C-alpha cells in the first residue's frame, strides 16, 4: 500500500505544477505575450511534476532544477517516461 504521507506530498507538488502551468498559459495568452516568462513557468511545471513522481515512489532526489537529471531518475522507475518527457527537456 502506498505511503499516504508521500502521496499527499506528491499531490502538493502537482498542485504547484498546475499553478505554474496556468501562469504559463496566462502569460502566453496575454495582450502582450511574455514567452520568456511563460517558458520559465512551463519548466517549473515539468520540474515539479517530475519531483511529484519521485516523491510518490519514495525516491530521494538532489536539490536541483536539472530536468535531465530528474527525468533520468524517473526513468529508472518507469522507462516509458523517457518517450514522454525527453522531447520536452
Buried (B, 14 or more C-beta within 10 A) or exposed (E): EEEEEBEEBBEEBBEBBEBBBEBBEBBBEEEEEBEEBBEBBBBBBBBBBBBBBBBBBEBEBEEEEEBEBBBBBBBEEEEEBBEEBEEEB
